[in-house]
Amino acid sequence: MNYEVSMQKTLFSQERNRYMSKQKIHALDYIRGIAMLGVVGIHTGSYSLSNPTVNVHLFALLEIVTRFSVPIFFFVSAFGLFINQDLTRKLNYLQFMTRRSRTVLIPYLVWSLFYMIHYTFISKDTSIWHPPLLYEYFLFGLASCQLYFLVILLWFYALMPLWRSMVRLIILHPIRNLGILLLLQILFNYYSSYVLKATVSNYYLHELLSYRLNYWVFHYLFIFLFGAVCAVKLASFQQSIKDYQRHIKVFFYFTILGMLTYYYYLLTTLHYSPEQAVNTAHQLSPIGVLYTLGSTLFLFIIFQQSKMPQFAKNTLGSLGEHSYLVYLIHPLVMYYLSMYLAKYNIVMSALIVIGFYLVTSILSLVFAMCIKKISTFLPIINLLLTGSNQPKPKSGV
């Protein structure tokens, strides 16, 4: 066993030096761009429910087809972390956490305060500034619907020594170990999503269970570690998606068909409302976990193997580069767009929903570009809003 571990370290070091040290994986930028569009789609779907006769097919496109978006950000985050990691060396945990706290914790606190101040300003409700709500808002990312992602990401960072140890074990037999982990992920997510109930009488325990989706990293453990393993075994991963691209595409088509079939089954057979259906056929469902995996591999094939027009590369690259700020600001853009529609009694018809989505995406991207431009003169702006002293893209969001 010791000999096998030693050989694995040697192989890892050789592979990392050859393929990882200075290689830029453009597919990650493009995947971030696609995932960002997917997140905007999910939140657009929520606003479309203001129409009692919502178009269920457009709703499926916005809320079901895009369900890979948040989990795939964890894949990209892990990929970005581990492609620069040498698992044969000891982790400087204090240095690692100091750097990562700056890139995630500072923006998380700044944007949480911003959204809380905004909420108080428009509602005149000050209850969120008093315990226990104040603690819950910061612990669970409740200030805005998208901020929970940063909470989970911080927990992933805090447990980095554990993930490094697990990756070392997984890469000894990657296919077998990832398969086992995938099965355990499906079982855990099923239990947490459909079986576990927050029935305890203690208030704090009840809140910890009620908001488990906002901080339990274990809901996304497989996709995170899968991203880490793919980064560590980059050459093997790239060769595998090339060799098995037909199988991967079939798997992807099977999983997206499974997601849509499940959604329409809930609507037509069990007579769920669209909102109930999407809250059941989500990314943590068994088919949702498989769909995330299928989407991740499929997108890598598209962006690594296929030739894309330069316009598509530039567009996706720009979305990927600005995805962090787009992710953080788009709920505010949506809020004011919805207020505008409500003021003029404009119903969220299918055409309006599409326009709502496009305008949100464009305005959020323009805002992000403006912030990047301003940050070249005032780096403190970029530090507060994105955690970086330089206006550059982030790994993971």
C-alpha positions in Angstrom: 0.0 0.0 0.0 2.8 2.4 0.9 4.5 1.6 -2.4 1.3 2.3 -4.3 0.8 5.7 -2.5 4.4 6.6 -3.3 4.0 5.8 -6.9 0.8 7.8 -7.0 2.5 10.8 -5.6 5.3 10.5 -8.2 2.8 10.2 -11.1 0.7 13.1 -9.7 3.8 15.3 -9.5 4.9 14.5 -13.1 1.4 15.0 -14.5 0.9 18.2 -12.6 4.2 19.7 -13.7 3.6 18.8 -17.4 -0.1 19.7 -17.7 -1.2 22.0 -14.9 1.4 24.6 -14.0 0.6 27.3 -16.6 -2.2 25.8 -18.6 -5.4 27.9 -18.9 -8.5 25.9 -19.3 -10.7 28.1 -21.4 -13.6 25.6 -21.0 -13.9 26.6 -17.4 -14.5 30.3 -18.4 -17.2 29.2 -20.9 -18.8 26.8 -18.4 -19.0 29.7 -15.9 -20.7 31.8 -18.6 -23.3 29.1 -19.4 -23.9 28.4 -15.7 -24.4 32.2 -15.0 -27.0 32.3 -17.7 -28.6 29.3 -16.1 -28.8 30.9 -12.7 -30.5 34.0 -14.2 -32.9 31.6 -15.9 -33.8 29.9 -12.6 -34.5 33.2 -10.9 -36.5 34.4 -14.0 -38.6 31.3 -13.7 -39.5 32.3 -10.1 -40.7 35.7 -11.3 -42.7 34.1 -14.1 -44.9 32.4 -11.5 -46.6 35.8 -10.9 -48.7 34.8 -13.9 -51.2 32.1 -12.7 -51.3 30.7 -16.3 -47.5 30.4 -16.6 -46.2 28.7 -19.7 -45.2 25.3 -18.3 -42.9 24.6 -21.2 -40.9 27.8 -21.0 -40.9 27.3 -17.2 -39.3 23.9 -17.8 -36.6 25.5 -19.9 -35.9 28.1 -17.2 -36.2 26.0 -14.1 -35.5 22.4 -15.2 -33.0 22.5 -18.0 -30.8 25.0 -16.0 -30.7 22.9 -12.9 -27.0 22.0 -13.4 -26.1 25.7 -12.9 -25.4 26.0 -9.2 -23.8 22.6 -8.7 -21.5 23.1 -11.7 -20.1 26.2 -10.0 -18.8 23.9 -7.3 -17.2 21.8 -9.9 -15.5 24.8 -11.4 -14.5 26.1 -8.0 -12.8 22.8 -7.1 -11.1 22.6 -10.5 -9.7 26.1 -10.1 -8.5 25.2 -6.6 -6.8 21.9 -7.2 -5.3 22.6 -10.6 -2.8 24.8 -8.7 -2.4 22.5 -5.7 0.5 20.1 -5.1 -1.0 17.3 -3.0 2.5 16.1 -2.3 3.3 19.2 -0.2 1.8 20.3 3.1 -1.0 22.9 2.8 -0.3 26.2 4.5 -3.8 26.4 5.9 -3.5 29.9 7.4 -2.3 31.4 4.2 -4.9 29.5 2.2 -7.8 30.6 4.4 -6.5 34.2 4.5 -6.4 34.4 0.7 -9.8 32.6 0.2 -11.5 34.6 3.0 -10.6 37.7 1.1 -11.9 36.5 -2.2 -15.2 35.2 -0.8 -15.8 36.3 2.8 -15.3 40.0 2.1 -17.7 40.1 -0.8 -20.2 38.0 1.1 -20.3 40.4 4.0 -20.4 43.5 1.8 -23.2 42.2 -0.5 -25.2 40.8 2.5 -25.1 44.2 4.2 -26.0 45.9 0.9 -29.1 43.6 0.3 -30.1 44.0 4.0 -29.9 47.8 3.8 -31.8 47.8 0.6 -34.5 45.6 2.1 -34.8 47.8 5.1 -35.0 50.9 2.9 -37.8 49.7 0.8 -39.8 47.8 3.4 -39.0 49.9 6.6 -38.7 46.5 8.4 -35.8 46.6 10.8 -36.3 43.2 12.4 -33.5 41.6 10.4 -31.0 43.7 12.3 -31.9 42.1 15.6 -31.0 38.7 16.9 -31.7 35.9 16.2 -32.6 37.0 12.6 -29.4 39.0 12.3 -27.3 35.9 13.0 -29.4 33.7 10.7 -29.1 36.1 7.8 -25.3 36.0 8.0 -24.9 32.3 8.9 -27.3 31.0 6.2 -26.9 33.7 3.4 -30.5 34.9 3.7 -29.9 38.5 2.7 -30.5 37.5 -1.0 -31.5 34.4 -2.7 -28.1 33.7 -4.3 -25.8 34.3 -1.4 -26.1 30.9 0.1 -23.6 29.7 -2.6 -20.9 31.8 -0.9 -21.7 30.3 2.5 -21.3 26.7 1.2 -18.1 27.8 -0.7 -16.6 29.1 2.5 -17.4 25.8 4.2 -15.6 24.0 1.4 -12.6 26.2 1.9 -12.6 25.8 5.6 -12.5 22.0 5.2 -9.8 22.0 2.6 -7.4 19.6 4.5 -10.2 17.0 4.5 -10.8 17.4 0.7 -7.1 17.1 0.0 -7.0 13.8 1.9 -10.0 12.5 0.2 -8.7 13.4 -3.3 -5.4 11.5 -2.5 -7.5 8.4 -1.7 -9.8 8.8 -4.7 -7.1 9.1 -7.3 -5.7 5.7 -6.3 -8.8 4.1 -8.0 -10.7 7.1 -9.4 -13.4 5.3 -11.4 -14.3 3.0 -8.6 -14.1 5.6 -5.8 -16.0 8.3 -7.7 -18.7 5.7 -8.5 -19.1 4.9 -4.8 -19.1 8.6 -3.9 -21.8 9.2 -6.6 -24.0 6.5 -5.1 -23.6 7.9 -1.6 -24.3 11.4 -2.9 -27.6 10.3 -4.4 -28.6 8.5 -1.2 -27.7 11.4 1.0 -29.4 14.0 -1.1 -32.6 11.8 -1.4 -32.7 11.5 2.4 -32.1 15.2 3.0 -34.5 16.4 0.3 -37.4 14.0 0.7 -37.2 12.2 4.1 -35.5 14.5 6.7 -37.9 16.9 8.4 -37.0 19.7 10.8 -39.3 18.5 13.6 -37.1 19.3 16.7 -38.6 21.6 19.3 -35.4 23.5 20.0 -35.5 26.8 18.0 -31.8 26.8 17.0 -31.7 23.2 16.0 -34.8 23.7 14.1 -33.3 26.6 12.2 -30.1 24.6 11.5 -32.1 21.8 10.0 -34.5 24.1 8.1 -31.7 25.9 6.4 -29.5 22.9 5.8 -29.5 23.5 2.0 -27.8 26.8 2.7 -24.7 25.5 4.3 -24.4 21.7 4.2 -21.5 21.1 1.9 -22.4 17.4 1.7 -25.2 18.2 -0.8 -22.6 19.0 -3.3 -19.7 16.9 -2.2 -19.5 14.6 -5.2 -19.4 17.4 -7.8 -16.8 19.3 -5.8 -14.5 16.3 -5.4 -15.1 15.3 -9.0 -13.9 18.7 -10.1 -10.9 18.3 -7.9 -10.0 14.9 -9.3 -10.5 16.1 -12.9 -8.0 18.9 -12.2 -5.5 16.6 -10.5 -5.8 14.0 -13.3 -6.2 16.7 -16.0 -4.4 14.8 -18.8 -6.4 11.6 -18.1 -9.6 13.6 -17.9 -9.1 15.3 -21.2 -8.2 12.1 -22.9 -11.2 10.3 -21.4 -13.8 12.8 -22.5 -12.2 12.6 -26.0 -12.3 8.8 -26.1 -15.8 8.5 -24.6 -17.5 11.5 -26.0 -20.3 9.5 -27.7 -21.1 7.7 -24.4 -21.0 11.0 -22.5 -23.4 12.6 -25.0 -25.8 9.7 -24.7 -25.6 9.9 -20.9 -26.3 13.6 -21.1 -29.3 13.2 -23.4 -30.6 10.4 -21.1 -30.4 12.6 -18.0 -31.9 15.7 -19.5 -34.8 13.6 -20.8 -35.1 12.1 -17.3 -35.3 15.5 -15.7 -38.0 16.7 -18.1 -39.9 13.4 -17.9 -40.0 13.6 -14.1 -41.2 17.3 -14.3 -44.0 16.6 -16.7 -45.0 13.4 -14.8 -45.4 15.6 -11.7 -47.5 18.1 -13.6 -49.7 15.8 -15.6 -50.0 12.7 -13.5 -49.7 13.9 -9.9 -51.2 17.3 -10.8 -48.5 19.3 -9.1 -48.3 23.0 -9.7 -45.3 24.2 -11.7 -43.7 25.5 -8.5 -44.3 22.2 -6.6 -42.9 20.3 -9.6 -39.7 22.2 -9.8 -39.3 22.0 -6.0 -39.4 18.3 -6.4 -37.5 17.7 -9.6 -34.5 19.8 -8.5 -30.7 19.4 -8.7 -30.5 17.3 -5.5 -33.0 14.7 -6.8 -31.4 11.4 -8.0 -31.9 12.3 -11.6 -30.8 15.8 -10.8 -27.4 14.6 -9.5 -26.9 12.5 -12.6 -28.0 15.4 -14.8 -25.4 17.7 -13.2 -22.7 15.1 -14.0 -23.9 14.6 -17.5 -24.1 18.4 -18.1 -20.6 18.9 -16.8 -19.0 16.3 -19.0 -21.1 17.4 -22.0 -20.1 21.0 -21.7 -16.5 20.0 -21.4 -16.8 18.1 -24.7 -18.4 21.0 -26.4 -15.9 23.6 -25.2 -12.8 21.4 -25.4 -13.4 19.4 -28.6 -15.7 21.5 -30.7 -14.7 24.5 -32.8 -16.8 27.5 -31.8 -17.3 30.8 -33.7 -15.1 33.6 -32.3 -18.3 35.5 -31.4 -19.5 32.7 -29.2 -16.0 32.4 -27.5 -15.9 36.2 -26.9 -19.5 36.2 -25.5 -19.1 33.2 -23.2 -15.6 34.3 -22.2 -17.0 37.7 -21.2 -19.8 36.1 -19.2 -17.4 33.8 -17.5 -15.0 36.7 -16.7 -17.8 38.8 -15.2 -19.8 35.9 -13.8 -19.0 36.7 -10.1 -20.5 40.2 -10.3 -23.4 39.2 -12.5 -24.2 36.5 -10.0 -24.2 38.9 -7.1 -26.1 41.8 -8.7 -28.7 40.2 -10.9 -31.4 39.7 -8.2 -31.4 43.5 -7.6 -31.8 44.1 -11.3 -34.7 41.6 -11.4 -36.4 43.3 -8.4 -36.5 46.7 -10.1 -37.6 45.2 -13.5 -40.4 43.4 -11.7 -41.4 46.7 -10.0 -41.5 48.4 -13.4 -43.7 45.6 -14.9 -46.0 45.8 -11.8 -46.3 49.6 -12.1 -47.7 49.3 -15.6 -49.7 46.1 -15.0 -47.6 44.1 -17.5 -48.4 40.4 -17.2 -45.5 37.9 -17.3 -46.5 36.3 -20.6 -44.0 34.0 -22.3 -42.7 36.9 -24.5 -42.3 39.2 -21.5 -40.5 36.5 -19.5 -38.0 36.0 -22.3 -37.5 39.8 -22.5 -37.2 39.9 -18.7 -34.4 37.3 -18.9 -32.5 39.0 -21.6 -32.7 42.5 -20.1 -31.6 41.1 -16.7 -28.6 39.4 -18.2 -27.6 42.4 -20.3 -28.0 45.0 -17.5 -26.2 42.8 -15.0 -23.3 42.2 -17.4 -23.1 46.0 -18.2 -23.0 46.7 -14.4 -20.2 44.1 -14.0 -18.2 45.7 -16.8 -18.6 49.1 -15.4 -17.4 48.0 -12.0 -14.3 46.4 -13.6 -13.6 49.6 -15.4 -14.0 51.7 -12.3 -11.8 49.3 -10.3 -8.8 50.1 -12.5 -8.9 53.5 -10.8 -10.3 52.6 -7.5 -9.1 49.0 -6.6 -10.9 49.2 -3.2 -14.2 48.9 -5.1 -13.1 45.6 -6.7 -11.8 44.4 -3.3 -15.1 45.0 -1.6 -17.3 43.7 -4.3 -15.3 40.7 -5.6 -12.5 40.2 -3.0 -9.8 41.0 -5.5 -7.3 43.8 -5.7 -7.2 43.4 -9.5 -10.3 43.4 -11.8 -9.8 39.8 -13.0 -12.1 36.7 -13.2 -12.6 34.5 -10.2 -12.3 30.7 -10.0 -15.6 29.2 -9.4 -18.1 32.0 -9.9 
